[in-house]
Amino acid sequence: MSNRTTVTEFLLLGFSDVRELQILHFVMFLVLYLATLMGNLLIITVIALDHHLHTPMYFFLVNLSILDLGSISVTIPKSMANSVMNTRLISYSGCVTQVFLLLFFVSADFALLTIMAYDRYIAICQPLHYQTVMNRRACVQMVAIAWICGILYSALNTGNTFALTFCGGNMVEQFFCEILQLLKLTCSDSYLSERGVIVFSVCLALSCFVFIIVSYVQIFKTVLRIPSEQGRRKAFSTCLPHLIVISLFLFPGTFACLKPISSSTAGLDFVASILYSVVPPMMNPIIYSIRNKDIKAALWKMIGLRLFTKNKMSAFFP
């Protein structure tokens, strides 16, 4: 217990001890962060301003963008601030907050992706019941359940992790407080209490994954029975971005969780963390906007309206 009480702060993984490389790290993360902010905020703005996009699928997409903004804002700004101030410190309470918020955003994100798979299943396999099943009230309730489940899961996992005894130092081999890295700092006997939460997490994630797989098996069966090629292409175009986003989110995260905790290197952990914590929030707006004609049309409409308004104002006030 004495070792645990002495842990008042943690040391995060530093990019480099060379000042020039620290500045380079700051600039790289700043570019990634600003690109993610701009992309997700643009998606939210376009959907909010265009009434034609006020449908269940885009309502879920707005919530997905909000969760992506939250997840990347938990980790990247602190890492950039440490690079600028040439420090690696994060307080104990700051580490607890980081773990709680990151788990909340990531778990709610995965729950929302599962809901979006159900939305695509109803839209393609049961189109006549879509308006009834996916009504406004049902969509709000499903999103609320995803957020509440994220909070409960995060509180359970965070509380169980920081109830453990830290007797392996305070150096976290990651640029943010990650549970898998914090477990390296706990005593071997106290780590056993985390097994129940780990098993529960794996079962929960596996259940969502199986639900997504079953939904898309039924979707593909229905799509292949569509007689027209244009109809099949349109159905696939609404599913492909979602599948790509799920792959970007799931596979790097699964790799980070399944790799051996004791034998993994800091470089491998850093790359894995970038792949599952930075890349998905940054790529999601690009994936959904590139292949989505409705979002591209709404974006060009918004840009054209702003240019028209600007030209009209300049005509009155030269």
N, C-alpha and C positions, 0 to 999 in steps of 0.2 A: 504493500500500500504506500510505503514511503517513496518508492520509485514513481508511482503514478501521480502522487501529489506534486512532485517536483517538475512534472511536464506542464509548463505554463505556456509554451510556444513550440512550434515545429519549424524545421528548416526544409523548405521546398527545394526541388531540383533546380540548380542554376544552369542557364544555357552555356555560360562560359565565364572564366575569370578575366578574360581580356575585355577591356572597356569597349573597344570598337565592335566586337562580336555581340556584346550586350545591347548596344545601340541597334545593330542589325537585327537582333532578335525582337527588339521593341518595334522596329519599323515593319518587319514581316508580320508580326501579330496584329499590329495596327491596321495594316492593309486587309488582312483576313477579317478582322473584326468589323471594319467599316463596310467591306463588301457584303458581309452577312447582314449587318444592320440595314443597309440600303435595299438589299434584295427583299428581305422579309417585310420591311416597312412599305415597300412599293406594292408587294402582293396585298397587304392589309388595306392600303389606301385604295387601290384599284377595285378590290372587291367591295369595299364599303361604299364607294361613290357610284358604282354601276349597279343599278337595280336589277339588271338582267342576270347578275351573278349572285343574287340573294336566294340561293338554293342550298339544300343540305350539304352537297359535296363541297361547295366553296365556303360554307359556314365552318365545316370541319377544317378546311385548309387555313382559314384565318386563325383558328385556335392552334393549329400545328405551327404556324409562323410565330405566334406569341410564345409558345413553349420553346421554339428554337431560339428566339431572342433571349429568353430567360436562361436557357442552358449555357449558351456561349458567354453571356454576361457574367455568369458565376465564376468562370475560370480565367478567361483571357485578360480582363482588366487588371486583376491582381498580379498576374505574371508580368504584364507590361510595366506596372508600377514598380515591381521589384527590380526589373532590369534598369529602369531609369534611376532608381535610388540606390542601385548597387547593393541590394540586400536579398536575403532568401527567407526572411522571417515571416511567419504568419502566426497570429495569436491562437491560443487554444479555442477561444470562443469563435474566432474567425474560421478556424478549421471545422468546427462543429457546424457553423452556418453554411459553409461551402458544401460539406457533405450532404446536409439536409436538403438544400435547395437543388443541388445537382441530381440527387436521387429523385426528388419530387418531379423535376422537369423531365428527366429521362423516363421514369416509369409512367407518367401521364402521357408522354409522347408515344410510348409503345401501346398504351391502352387506346389512344386516339387512332393510331394506325390500324389497330384491330377493328375499331368501330368503322373506319373508312372502308375496310374490306367488306364488312357487313352491308354498308351502304351500296357498294358496287354490286354485291350479290343480289340485293333487292331490286336495284335498278335494271339489271340485265336478266336475271332469272325470273323475277316476278314484277315486270313493269306495270301491270295493271293495278297492283296493290301498292305501288311506290308512294303515291301521294297520301295514302291512308297510313301506311306504316311509318314512313319518314316525314311525319308532320312536324311543325315547328316545336310543339311541346315535347315530342319524343326526342328530337335532336338536342334540345337544351338539356333534357334530363340525362341523355347519354354522355354529353360533354361534362355535365356536372359530376356524374359518377366517375368519369375518368380523372377529373381533377381531385375529387375527394379520395379516391383510391390511391392516387399518387401521394397525397398528403399522409394518409394512414401508413402506407408502405414505407415512405421516407422516415416518418417518425419512429416506426418500429425498428428499422435497420440502423438508423442513426443512434437511437438510444441504446440499442444492444451493443453497437460497436464501441461507443465511448464509455460504456459500463465496464469494459475490459480493463485489465491492468497493463499499462505500458511499461515494459521493462527492457526494451531493446533500443533505447535511445529515442531521439526525436527527429531523426533525419528521414524525411519522406522522399523516396526516389521517384518523384513525379513533380510536374510543375503546378499541380493543385493537389488538394487533399483527396486522395482516392482510397476507398475502403480497402481494396486489395493490398495497397502499400502500407496502410495503417496496421493491417493484420500482421505484417512482418515485424512490427514493433511490439506486439503483445506477447505475453508469456504463453508457452505451449499449452499449459493446462487451462488457462482462461479462454484460449481460442476455441476450445471444444464447445463452449456455450453458443458460439456463432454458427455452429453446424446446422441447428434447427432452422435458423433464419435463411441460411444459404440453401438448404433443401427446399424450403418454402418458396424462395425466390425462383429457383430452377423450375419447380413444378408450375408456378404461376406463369413464367415466361413460356414454358413448353406448352401450356394450355392455350395461350394466346397464339402461339406459332401454329399449333395444330388447327385451331379455328381458322386462321388465315389460309392455310394450305387447303383445307376442306372447302372453304368458300371459293377459292380460285379454281379448284378442280371442277366444281359445279358451274362456275362462270365459263370456263373454257369449253365444257361440254355444250353449254347453251350457245355460245358464240359459234362454235363449229357447225351447229345446225341452222344458223342463219343463212338463207339461200343467196342473198346478194353479197357480192364482195365488198361493196361500199359499206353495207351494214356491219360486216365483220370487222372492217378496218376502223370504223367509228367506235365500235365496242372495245376493240383492243387499245385504241388511242386513249380511252378514259382509264384503262387499267394499267397500262405500261408505266406511266409516271409513278403510280402508287407502288408498283412492284419494285421499281428501281430505288425508291426512297426506303422501302422496307429492307432491301438488300444492303444499302449503304449503312443503315442504322443497325441491322441485326448481326451481320457477319463480323465486322470489326469488334463489336461489343462482345460477341460470343468468343472470339479469339482472345480478347483481353481477359475474359473471365476463366477460360479453360486452360490457359497456359500455366505451367507450374509457378507458384508464387515464389518459392525459395530460389529456383534456378534461373529465373528470368533476369535479363540484363537491363540496365537503366535505359540504354539506347532503344532496345526493343519495346520496353514499356512506354517510352516517349512517343515512338512512332505509332504504336497501337492506340494511345490516348488521343493523338491528333486525329487518327482515322475515325474514331467513334464519337469524339466530343466537339471537333471543329469542322470536319468535312461535311457531315450531314446537314447541320444548320445552314452552311454556306451554299451547298449544292441544291437543297430542296427548292428554293425559289426558281433557280435556273431550270431544273428538271420540269417543274410544273408550268413554267412560262414558255419554254421552247416548243413543246408539243401540244400546248393548249391554245386552240384558236380563239376561244372566248376571252381568255385573259389577254392575249396579244391584241385582239380587236378593242377590248376595253382600254388597254394601255394607250394605243394609238389614238383612240377617241379622246382620252383625257389630255394627251399631249397636244392634239389638234385644237381642243377647246381652249387650252391655256394660251396657245399661240394666237388663236383668233381673238381672245379677250385682250391679250397684250397689244396686238395690232390695232384693235378698235380703240383701246385707251390711248395709244400713241397718236391716233388720228385726231382725237379730241384735245389731247394735251401734247402737242409736238415739242 
